[in-house]
């Protein structure tokens, strides 16, 4: 049976992942064990990590 999650739970998992990625940390730090929340967290992490990588590239180019 597939678990049901509120939009708030999914948004929170996404935002937590995004903050984790923005800090440059590994995706291995996901705190969830529920598959749906893991997917939301990983999506947020990917978005945040892309932004972090862009910032790193910009900083290197500026120096």
Residue pairs with C-beta under 8 A, 6 or more apart in sequence:
2 36
3 34
3 35
3 36
5 34
5 36
5 37
9 37
10 36
10 37
10 40
11 40
13 32
13 37
13 38
13 40
13 41
13 44
14 40
14 41
14 43
14 44
15 44
16 31
16 41
16 44
17 30
17 40
17 41
17 42
17 43
17 44
17 45
17 46
17 47
17 48
18 44
18 45
18 47
18 48
19 44
19 48
20 27
20 29
20 41
20 44
20 45
20 48
21 27
21 44
21 45
21 46
21 47
21 48
21 49
21 50
21 51
21 52
22 48
22 49
22 51
22 52
23 48
23 52
24 49
24 52
24 56
27 42
27 45
27 46
27 49
30 38
30 41
30 42
30 45
31 41
32 38
32 41
